[in-house]
Amino acid sequence: MGDRWAALRALPKPGDALTAWVDTDPEAIHFLDAVFATGPGLANVRREYRDEGGVRLFKLYLAPGAVDEALAVLRRASGYVRIGEVRVER
């Protein structure tokens, strides 16, 4: 009997998630979490944040290869909640 998992082992390993920092409000982070939770796993919204010069930046993990799609979702969401600067760490 052959190795039943050989085809899966042959696939390339996925890349590491990228980190994005989003300038938004604590209330808006709940909305973003709901938006990304209903989709195909583009991003994981964290409630972790850092303050930089009076700006609160919340952390998101972006799926490798889906950064453009995740940024497009953030642009659409900005019509409903406040989203300021988005920084993607590559």
MARGUFI-715283 format. One line per 5 residues: their letters; for each residue z, x, y of N, C-alpha, C. Coordinates in steps of 0.1 Angstrom, whole numbers, plus 2048, in hexadecimal, padded with zeros to 3 digits. Atoms other than C-alpha are relative to their C-alpha. Example, Ala and Ser with C-alpha at 12.3 -4.5 7.8 and 13.67 -1.06 7.14 Angstrom:
<bazas>
as> 800/809/7F4/84E/87B/7D3/800/809/80C ~ 800/7F7/7F5/847/889/7F5/808/7F8/80B
</bazas>
This chain:
<bazas>
mgdrw> 800/808/7F4/800/800/800/800/809/80C ~ 802/7F8/7F4/7F6/80E/822/80B/7FD/80A ~ 7F6/802/7F5/80B/811/842/7FC/7F4/808 ~ 804/80D/7F9/80B/7EE/850/801/801/810 ~ 7FE/7FE/7F2/815/7FC/873/7F7/80B/806
aalra> 809/7F5/7FC/7FA/817/875/7F8/7FC/80D ~ 808/804/7F5/7E5/803/88E/808/800/80D ~ 7F7/800/7F5/803/7FE/8A5/804/80E/805 ~ 7FC/7F2/7FD/80D/823/8A3/7F4/807/807 ~ 80C/7FA/7FB/7E9/82C/8AD/7FE/7FD/80F
lpkpg> 802/804/7F3/7EB/81A/8CE/807/80A/80A ~ 7F9/7F7/7F7/7F4/82F/8ED/80D/7FA/805 ~ 7F3/805/7FB/817/82C/8FA/7FE/7FC/80E ~ 801/805/7F2/81B/818/91A/806/80A/80A ~ 7FA/7F8/7F6/823/82A/93A/80D/7FB/804
dalta> 7F3/804/7FB/844/829/94B/7FE/7F6/80B ~ 800/809/7F5/84C/80D/963/801/807/80D ~ 7FF/7FB/7F3/848/814/988/80B/7F9/808 ~ 7F5/806/7F8/864/80D/9A1/7FA/7FC/80E ~ 804/805/7F3/85D/7F8/9C0/80C/7FC/807
wvdtd> 7F5/804/7F7/875/7F2/9DD/7FA/7F6/80A ~ 806/80B/7F8/86F/7D1/9EF/80B/7FC/80B ~ 7F7/805/7F5/87E/7C8/A12/7FF/7F1/800 ~ 7FF/80E/801/88A/7A5/A0D/80E/7FB/801 ~ 7F3/806/7FE/8A8/78E/A0F/806/7FE/7F2
peaih> 7F9/802/80D/8C2/789/9F3/7FC/7F2/7FA ~ 805/80D/805/8B7/764/9F1/7F2/801/7FA ~ 80E/7FF/805/893/76E/9ED/7FE/807/7F3 ~ 801/7F8/80D/89A/785/9D0/801/7F6/7F4 ~ 7FF/80A/80B/8A3/766/9BB/7F3/7F9/7FE
fldav> 80E/806/801/881/756/9C3/7F7/80A/7F9 ~ 809/7F7/806/86F/776/9BA/803/802/7F1 ~ 7FD/7FF/80E/882/779/99A/7FA/7F4/7F8 ~ 806/80B/807/877/756/990/7F1/801/7FF ~ 80F/7FE/800/853/75D/99A/7FC/80A/7F5
fatgp> 804/7F6/809/851/77C/986/804/7FD/7F1 ~ 7FC/803/80E/864/76E/968/7F6/7F6/7F9 ~ 809/809/806/84A/753/963/7F2/806/7FD ~ 80D/7FA/802/82D/76B/962/7FF/809/7F4 ~ 802/7F8/80C/81F/784/949/807/80E/800
glanv> 7F9/7F4/801/839/79F/94F/7FB/80B/80A ~ 805/7F6/7F6/82B/7B0/96F/80B/808/806 ~ 7F5/7FA/7F9/84D/7B8/97D/80D/7FB/7FB ~ 7F3/803/803/872/7B8/976/808/801/80D ~ 7F9/800/7F3/886/7AE/995/80F/803/7FD
rreyr> 7F2/7FC/801/8A8/7BF/998/808/7FB/80D ~ 7F8/804/7F4/8C4/7B5/9AF/807/80C/806 ~ 7FC/7F4/7FA/8CB/7D9/9B6/7F9/803/80D ~ 806/7FE/7F3/8C5/7E3/9DA/805/80D/806 ~ 7FB/7F5/7F8/8C9/7FF/9F3/7FD/7FD/80F
deggv> 802/803/7F1/8CD/7FD/A19/7FB/80D/806 ~ 806/7F4/7F9/8B7/814/A2E/7FE/7FC/80E ~ 801/802/7F2/8BC/812/A53/800/7F1/804 ~ 7FF/80E/7FE/8C6/7ED/A53/7F6/7F7/7F8 ~ 809/808/809/8AB/7E3/A3A/805/800/7F2
rlfkl> 7FB/801/80E/8B5/7D7/A18/7F4/800/7F7 ~ 80C/7FF/809/89C/7E2/9FD/805/7FD/7F2 ~ 7FD/804/80E/89E/7D1/9DB/7F7/807/7F6 ~ 808/7F8/80B/892/7E2/9BB/7F9/7F7/7F7 ~ 808/806/80A/876/7D6/9A5/7FA/80A/7F7
ylapg> 808/7F8/809/868/7E6/986/7F3/7FA/7FE ~ 80D/805/802/843/7E3/984/7FA/805/7F3 ~ 807/7FC/80C/82F/7E3/964/7F5/80A/803 ~ 80B/7F7/7FD/818/801/961/7F3/7F9/7FE ~ 80E/806/800/7F4/7F7/968/800/7F2/806
avdea> 7FF/80E/7FA/800/7D6/979/805/801/80E ~ 7FA/7FE/7F2/80A/7E4/99B/7F8/7F7/80A ~ 808/808/7F6/7ED/7D4/9AE/802/7F1/7FE ~ 7FE/80E/803/7F3/7B2/99D/80E/7FC/806 ~ 7F2/803/7FB/819/7B4/9A5/800/800/80F
lavlr> 801/800/7F2/811/7BD/9C9/7F9/7F3/806 ~ 806/80D/7FC/7FA/79F/9CB/809/7F4/7FF ~ 7F6/80B/801/815/788/9BF/80A/801/80B ~ 7F6/7FF/7F5/82D/796/9D9/7F9/7FB/80D ~ 807/805/7F4/812/78F/9F4/800/7F1/800
rasgy> 800/80F/801/80F/76B/9E8/80E/7FB/803 ~ 7F2/804/7FE/835/768/9E7/805/801/80E ~ 7FB/7FE/7F2/838/773/A0B/7FC/7F4/808 ~ 803/80D/7FA/82A/751/A14/80C/7F6/7FF ~ 7F4/809/803/84B/742/A07/80D/806/804
vrige> 7F3/7F9/7FC/866/75C/A0D/7FC/80D/808 ~ 802/7F4/7F7/86A/77A/A24/7FE/80C/7F7 ~ 802/7F3/807/85B/79A/A15/7FA/809/80A ~ 804/7F6/7F6/858/7B8/A2B/7F9/80B/7F9 ~ 806/7F4/806/84F/7DB/A21/802/801/7F1
vrver> 800/7FD/80E/847/7E3/9FD/7FD/80E/7FD ~ 802/7F2/803/84B/807/9F1/7FF/802/7F1 ~ 801/7FD/80E/83E/811/9CF/802/80F/7FE ~ 7FE/7F2/803/84B/831/9C1/7F7/804/7F4 ~ 809/7FC/80B/830/842/9AC/804/80E/7FA
</bazas>
